[in-house]
Structures are given as structure tokens and as C-alpha cells.
Amino acid sequence: FKVQKQLGTVEATRVVAPDRFQAGRPQGLPHQPRCPWILLLEPSEVRIQTEPRYTGIWHCVWDTYRRERVWGFYRGLSLPVCTVSLVSSLSFGTYRHCLSHICRFRYGSADAKPAKTDITLSGFASGLVRVFLTSPTEVAKVRLQTQTQPQPQQRRLSTSGPSAVPSVCPAPPGRPVPGPKYHGPLHCLATVAREEGLRGLYRGSSALLFRDGHSFATYFLSYALLCEWLTPAGHSQPDVLGVLVAGGCAGVLAWAVATPMDVIKSRLQVDGQGQRRYRGLLHCMAASVREEGPRVLFKGLTLNCCRAFPVNMAVFVTYEAVLRLARGLLT
């Protein structure tokens, strides 16, 4: 029995060890680097929105860690991180450009104080423009984050006797374990374009248009209103603390508006793999609500809000600092 146990241990090691380096990244290794909590929330949000088996935030976080360790929380984030500067500059640049043109058209000067309607329209335009850049990156991100890692099949052999211990043996030869379909963001984009055409890269873009249009209108309008309320008497602008609070609250309000369409967008993008389940935006929304109730449209809202507050605090402080620096250089 001792010999059999040792053989079983060797065989088990031979089966499991290669799996720790699947897809070019270590899994299950000790002393792995800790993940910043804001990045940790991103894959969890997508999985909660697209996989009904998760009962809550911590169930999703624990299941991801158990299956993929820390590296599972970074899946699909390389492309969004590389393009976030371009997308943000496009969004904020479009907002300022549209706002200045509206003020010049309505009031005769680009420096005139805009009305709330002007801010809303400019924010809506900035949300629509970014969809053309973000849709392919969102497709790659969602598919990489919902891609499951297949595990090799094992079979147990039992021995006779009262103290028998089952030993683990490898699966029968000739049945290779399939690897992941996508090996990275660029490979994912190339595969989607080859299999589904250009439409595949923009799958879910209708929901993305609704999400970003309305959320960015809310984003910039709520920021402007909060800045007005937080500006001290006798000053034209709020202080740094006011900008931090206004930016964080604006991000939370924007995601509260965006989350229903974000859920539908993620489900449509995942649905592009294999057999299609949803015929379009309205069918996806109706089917999701019918099967899981109206609460399904707010899956991931808590995660989105927790991430949005600190991120948009930093975004608007940087935005205001750059604007003041630019005004100082021009005057």
C-alpha cells in the first residue's frame, strides 16, 4: 500500500503540474503579488453580470481566486489599460469642444457660462464618440474574463482491502486537454474578426451607445452641479476637496445610470461565442428580466460604485489641474 500511495502521488503530480503554467502564466504558485482592489473588481463585475451561478460579490471573488488565483483578477485588462488614456482624452476633448461650440453658437462666446442643457448635450456627445474605440476592447475584455480554463480529466483507481487508499492516475492517452480559445487580447480580436467579421468586434455596441450616452450626460451634469454647490462663497471654483467629492459622486451617479445597459452589453458580447441565445438588445433585456427578475439589470452595481468613486476623484482632480495649467500657459 505504501508503494501504491507513492505511485499515486507521483502520477497526480505528473497530471497537475503542467496545469500550473497554462496559457503562459503561473497558477497556484505561492507568494503571488497582491492585486490592487480596484483592478480586482473589474473581472468580478463582468462575471457576476454574465454568469447566474454567482450568488454575490464574495462568492465570485472567492471562486475566481480558487480557480485561477490572483492572476484571474487581471484577465483581459491589458488592452483597456493601454487604451484608457486615448479613450479618456477623446471623451474629455469632445466634451470641451462641443461645449465651447454650443456656447459660441448660443451666447456668442466660448467662455460664456453654459446652461445645464448645454452640459448635458456635450456629455451625451462625448459618450457616443468613445463607443467607436471602446467596443472592440470591451469585446476582448469580456470574452477573456468569462473564458474558463479547462482542467485535465483524472480518474481514480481503488484498491481492495479495508485500508485501501484510492490513487490518482492520468486520463487515458490520446485525449488531449483543450487549451483556452483566446491567448490574449490581440489574439482574441483577431479570432473574433476572422470568425464573426467586423460585426463581431462591435457586438453589443447598441447597448454600449445607450450606456455611454446617458451615463456621460449624467456624469458631466452631476459634476457641474456638485461643483456649484461645493464652491465657497466669493470663489468661482471649488477647492481640491470639493473637486474630489464632486468627481467621486459624479462617477457613482453615472454608473448607477449605466449599469442596466452594462449588464445587457456584457451578455450580448459573451453571446457571440457559439450558438446565439439573444436576437438583439430588447430580446436580451426581456429574456434576462423574465428569467432572473428585474434585479438582474443592476448586477454589479455595488462593484461599479465602489470602483467609480476613487477612480473619478483622481480623474477630475487631474482634469482640473491640466485645465488650469493650460490656461496659465495660454495667458
C-alpha positions as CSV (number, residue, x, y, z in Angstrom):
1,F,0.0,0.0,0.0
2,K,2.8,2.4,0.7
3,V,4.2,1.8,-2.8
4,Q,0.8,2.3,-4.3
5,K,0.4,5.6,-2.4
6,Q,3.7,6.8,-3.6
7,L,2.9,5.9,-7.2
8,G,-0.4,7.6,-6.9
9,T,1.4,10.8,-5.6
10,V,3.8,10.7,-8.5
11,E,1.1,10.2,-11.0
12,A,-1.0,13.0,-9.5
13,T,2.0,15.3,-9.7
14,R,2.5,14.4,-13.3
15,V,-1.0,15.3,-14.2
16,V,-1.4,18.6,-12.2
17,A,2.0,20.2,-12.5
18,P,1.7,21.3,-16.2
19,D,-1.6,22.9,-15.5
20,R,0.1,25.5,-13.2
21,F,1.6,27.1,-16.3
22,Q,-1.3,27.0,-18.7
23,A,-1.7,30.0,-21.1
24,G,1.7,31.3,-20.2
25,R,1.1,32.5,-16.6
26,P,1.7,30.7,-13.3
27,Q,-1.3,29.4,-11.4
28,G,-1.4,28.3,-7.8
29,L,2.2,29.4,-7.0
30,P,2.9,30.7,-3.5
31,H,3.9,34.3,-2.7
32,Q,1.9,35.8,-5.7
33,P,1.8,39.6,-5.8
34,R,-1.3,41.2,-4.4
35,C,-3.7,42.8,-6.8
36,P,-4.9,46.4,-6.3
37,W,-8.5,46.2,-5.2
38,I,-9.8,48.5,-8.0
39,L,-8.4,46.2,-10.7
40,L,-9.7,43.2,-8.7
41,L,-13.3,44.4,-9.1
42,E,-13.3,44.5,-12.9
43,P,-13.4,40.8,-13.8
44,S,-15.7,40.1,-10.9
45,E,-18.2,42.6,-12.2
46,V,-18.3,41.0,-15.7
47,R,-18.7,37.5,-14.3
48,I,-21.5,38.5,-11.9
49,Q,-23.3,40.1,-14.8
50,T,-23.0,37.2,-17.2
51,E,-23.0,34.1,-15.0
52,P,-26.1,33.5,-12.9
53,R,-24.4,30.8,-10.8
54,Y,-22.7,33.5,-8.6
55,T,-24.8,34.4,-5.6
56,G,-22.9,37.6,-4.6
57,I,-19.7,39.6,-4.8
58,W,-17.6,37.5,-2.4
59,H,-18.8,34.2,-3.9
60,C,-17.5,35.4,-7.3
61,V,-14.2,36.7,-5.8
62,W,-13.6,33.5,-3.9
63,D,-14.4,31.3,-6.9
64,T,-12.1,33.3,-9.1
65,Y,-9.3,33.1,-6.6
66,R,-9.9,29.4,-6.0
67,R,-9.8,28.5,-9.7
68,E,-7.2,31.0,-11.1
69,R,-5.5,32.6,-8.1
70,V,-4.5,36.2,-8.2
71,W,-3.9,36.2,-12.0
72,G,-7.6,35.6,-12.6
73,F,-8.3,39.1,-11.4
74,Y,-6.0,40.6,-14.1
75,R,-7.6,38.7,-17.0
76,G,-8.5,40.8,-20.0
77,L,-7.2,44.1,-18.5
78,S,-4.1,44.7,-20.6
79,L,-5.9,46.2,-23.6
80,P,-8.2,48.5,-21.6
81,V,-5.2,49.8,-19.6
82,C,-3.2,50.5,-22.8
83,T,-6.1,52.4,-24.4
84,V,-7.6,54.2,-21.3
85,S,-5.5,57.4,-21.9
86,L,-6.6,57.6,-25.6
87,V,-10.3,57.0,-24.7
88,S,-10.3,59.5,-21.8
89,S,-8.7,62.2,-23.9
90,L,-11.2,61.6,-26.6
91,S,-14.1,61.8,-24.2
92,F,-13.0,64.9,-22.3
93,G,-11.8,66.6,-25.5
94,T,-15.1,66.0,-27.2
95,Y,-16.9,67.4,-24.2
96,R,-14.9,70.6,-24.1
97,H,-15.1,71.0,-27.9
98,C,-18.8,70.5,-28.1
99,L,-19.4,72.8,-25.1
100,S,-17.4,75.6,-26.5
101,H,-19.2,75.4,-29.9
102,I,-22.6,75.4,-28.2
103,C,-21.7,78.4,-26.1
104,R,-20.3,80.2,-29.1
105,F,-23.5,79.5,-31.1
106,R,-26.0,80.3,-28.3
107,Y,-24.2,83.1,-26.4
108,G,-21.7,84.5,-28.9
109,S,-18.6,83.5,-26.8
110,A,-17.0,80.1,-26.0
111,D,-16.2,81.4,-22.5
112,A,-19.8,82.1,-21.6
113,K,-21.3,80.2,-18.7
114,P,-23.1,77.1,-20.2
115,A,-26.7,76.1,-19.2
116,K,-27.4,72.7,-17.8
117,T,-28.9,71.6,-21.2
118,D,-25.6,72.6,-22.9
119,I,-23.6,70.5,-20.4
120,T,-26.0,67.5,-20.8
121,L,-25.8,67.6,-24.6
122,S,-22.0,67.9,-24.6
123,G,-21.7,65.0,-22.2
124,F,-24.0,62.9,-24.3
125,A,-21.9,63.5,-27.4
126,S,-18.7,62.6,-25.6
127,G,-20.2,59.3,-24.6
128,L,-21.3,58.4,-28.1
129,V,-17.9,59.2,-29.7
130,R,-16.0,56.9,-27.4
131,V,-18.0,53.8,-28.4
132,F,-16.1,53.5,-31.7
133,L,-12.9,52.9,-29.8
134,T,-14.2,51.1,-26.7
135,S,-16.4,48.5,-28.4
136,P,-13.6,46.2,-29.7
137,T,-11.7,46.5,-26.4
138,E,-14.9,45.7,-24.5
139,V,-15.5,42.6,-26.6
140,A,-11.9,41.3,-26.0
141,K,-12.1,42.2,-22.2
142,V,-15.5,40.4,-21.7
143,R,-14.6,37.3,-23.6
144,L,-11.2,36.9,-21.9
145,Q,-12.7,37.4,-18.4
146,T,-15.5,34.9,-19.0
147,Q,-13.2,32.4,-20.6
148,T,-12.9,29.3,-18.4
149,Q,-9.7,27.3,-18.1
150,P,-10.4,23.7,-18.8
151,Q,-8.9,21.2,-16.3
152,P,-7.4,17.9,-17.2
153,Q,-9.6,14.9,-16.5
154,Q,-8.4,12.5,-13.9
155,R,-9.7,9.1,-12.9
156,R,-9.3,7.4,-9.5
157,L,-8.4,3.7,-9.1
158,S,-9.5,2.0,-5.9
159,T,-7.8,-1.0,-4.3
160,S,-9.4,-3.7,-2.3
161,G,-8.9,-4.0,1.4
162,P,-10.1,-2.2,4.5
163,S,-7.2,0.3,4.5
164,A,-7.2,0.8,0.7
165,V,-6.4,4.4,-0.5
166,P,-7.6,5.4,-4.0
167,S,-4.7,6.5,-6.2
168,V,-4.9,9.1,-8.9
169,C,-4.0,8.2,-12.4
170,P,-3.8,10.3,-15.6
171,A,-6.6,10.4,-18.1
172,P,-6.3,7.9,-21.0
173,P,-3.8,8.9,-23.6
174,G,-5.0,10.2,-27.0
175,R,-7.5,12.6,-25.5
176,P,-5.6,16.0,-25.2
177,V,-6.9,18.6,-22.9
178,P,-8.2,21.6,-25.0
179,G,-6.5,24.9,-24.2
180,P,-8.1,28.3,-24.0
181,K,-9.6,29.7,-27.2
182,Y,-8.1,33.1,-26.7
183,H,-4.5,33.6,-25.7
184,G,-4.5,37.3,-25.2
185,P,-6.4,40.5,-26.2
186,L,-4.9,40.8,-29.7
187,H,-5.4,37.1,-30.4
188,C,-9.0,37.5,-29.2
189,L,-9.6,40.5,-31.5
190,A,-8.1,38.6,-34.5
191,T,-10.1,35.5,-33.8
192,V,-13.4,37.4,-33.4
193,A,-12.7,39.3,-36.6
194,R,-11.9,36.1,-38.5
195,E,-14.9,34.1,-37.2
196,E,-17.6,36.8,-36.9
197,G,-16.4,39.7,-39.1
198,L,-16.4,43.4,-38.3
199,R,-19.8,43.0,-36.7
200,G,-18.3,40.7,-34.1
201,L,-16.0,43.4,-32.9
202,Y,-18.9,45.8,-32.4
203,R,-21.3,43.2,-30.9
204,G,-23.3,44.9,-28.1
205,S,-22.4,48.4,-29.4
206,S,-26.1,49.3,-29.4
207,A,-26.2,48.7,-25.6
208,L,-22.9,50.5,-25.3
209,L,-24.3,53.5,-27.1
210,F,-27.2,53.7,-24.6
211,R,-24.8,53.1,-21.7
212,D,-22.2,55.7,-22.5
213,G,-24.5,58.3,-23.9
214,H,-26.8,58.6,-20.9
215,S,-24.1,57.9,-18.3
216,F,-21.7,60.6,-19.6
217,A,-24.5,63.1,-19.8
218,T,-25.2,62.3,-16.1
219,Y,-21.5,62.3,-15.4
220,F,-20.7,65.8,-16.6
221,L,-24.0,67.3,-15.5
222,S,-23.8,66.0,-11.9
223,Y,-20.2,67.1,-11.7
224,A,-21.1,70.6,-12.7
225,L,-24.0,70.8,-10.3
226,L,-21.9,69.4,-7.4
227,C,-19.1,71.8,-8.1
228,E,-21.6,74.7,-7.9
229,W,-22.9,73.6,-4.6
230,L,-19.4,72.9,-3.2
231,T,-17.9,76.3,-4.3
232,P,-17.3,78.5,-1.3
233,A,-18.9,82.0,-1.2
234,G,-16.8,84.5,-3.0
235,H,-15.0,81.9,-5.2
236,S,-15.5,80.9,-8.8
237,Q,-14.3,77.3,-8.3
238,P,-14.4,74.7,-5.6
239,D,-11.2,73.8,-3.7
240,V,-9.4,70.4,-4.1
241,L,-11.6,68.7,-1.6
242,G,-14.7,69.9,-3.4
243,V,-13.4,68.6,-6.7
244,L,-12.6,65.2,-5.1
245,V,-16.1,64.9,-3.7
246,A,-17.8,66.1,-6.8
247,G,-15.8,63.8,-9.1
248,G,-16.4,60.7,-6.9
249,C,-20.1,61.3,-6.6
250,A,-20.4,62.0,-10.3
251,G,-18.8,58.7,-11.1
252,V,-21.1,56.9,-8.8
253,L,-24.2,58.5,-10.3
254,A,-23.0,57.8,-13.8
255,W,-22.6,54.1,-13.1
256,A,-26.0,54.0,-11.4
257,V,-27.4,55.1,-14.8
258,A,-25.0,52.9,-16.8
259,T,-25.3,49.6,-15.0
260,P,-28.5,48.2,-16.7
261,M,-27.1,48.7,-20.2
262,D,-23.7,47.5,-19.0
263,V,-25.3,44.1,-18.0
264,I,-27.0,43.8,-21.4
265,K,-23.9,44.8,-23.2
266,S,-21.8,42.2,-21.4
267,R,-24.4,39.4,-22.1
268,L,-24.6,40.3,-25.8
269,Q,-20.8,40.3,-26.2
270,V,-20.5,36.9,-24.4
271,D,-23.4,35.6,-26.5
272,G,-21.3,35.9,-29.7
273,Q,-19.5,32.7,-28.9
274,G,-21.1,29.6,-30.3
275,Q,-24.9,29.3,-30.5
276,R,-26.7,32.7,-30.3
277,R,-29.1,33.0,-27.5
278,Y,-30.2,36.6,-27.9
279,R,-31.6,38.2,-31.1
280,G,-30.8,41.7,-30.0
281,L,-30.8,44.3,-27.3
282,L,-34.5,44.2,-26.5
283,H,-34.7,40.4,-26.7
284,C,-31.7,40.1,-24.3
285,M,-33.3,42.6,-21.8
286,A,-36.7,40.8,-21.9
287,A,-35.2,37.3,-21.6
288,S,-32.9,38.3,-18.7
289,V,-35.7,40.0,-16.8
290,R,-38.1,37.1,-17.4
291,E,-35.6,34.5,-16.2
292,E,-33.9,36.3,-13.3
293,G,-36.2,39.2,-12.4
294,P,-35.7,43.0,-12.7
295,R,-32.8,42.8,-10.2
296,V,-30.6,41.3,-13.0
297,L,-30.3,44.8,-14.6
298,F,-28.5,46.0,-11.5
299,K,-26.0,43.2,-11.2
300,G,-22.5,44.6,-10.5
301,L,-23.9,48.0,-9.3
302,T,-22.2,47.8,-6.0
303,L,-18.8,46.9,-7.6
304,N,-19.2,49.6,-10.1
305,C,-19.9,52.2,-7.5
306,C,-17.1,51.1,-5.2
307,R,-14.7,51.4,-8.1
308,A,-16.1,54.6,-9.6
309,F,-15.7,56.8,-6.5
310,P,-11.9,56.7,-6.1
311,V,-11.2,56.5,-9.8
312,N,-13.3,59.6,-10.7
313,M,-11.9,61.5,-7.7
314,A,-8.5,61.1,-9.3
315,V,-9.8,61.7,-12.9
316,F,-11.4,65.1,-12.1
317,V,-8.6,66.4,-9.9
318,T,-6.2,65.6,-12.8
319,Y,-8.6,67.1,-15.3
320,E,-9.0,70.4,-13.4
321,A,-5.2,70.6,-12.8
322,V,-4.5,70.2,-16.5
323,L,-7.1,72.8,-17.4
324,R,-5.6,75.4,-15.0
325,L,-2.1,74.6,-16.3
326,A,-3.3,75.1,-19.9
327,R,-5.0,78.4,-19.0
328,G,-1.8,79.6,-17.2
329,L,0.4,78.7,-20.3
330,L,-2.0,80.5,-22.7
331,T,-2.3,83.7,-20.7
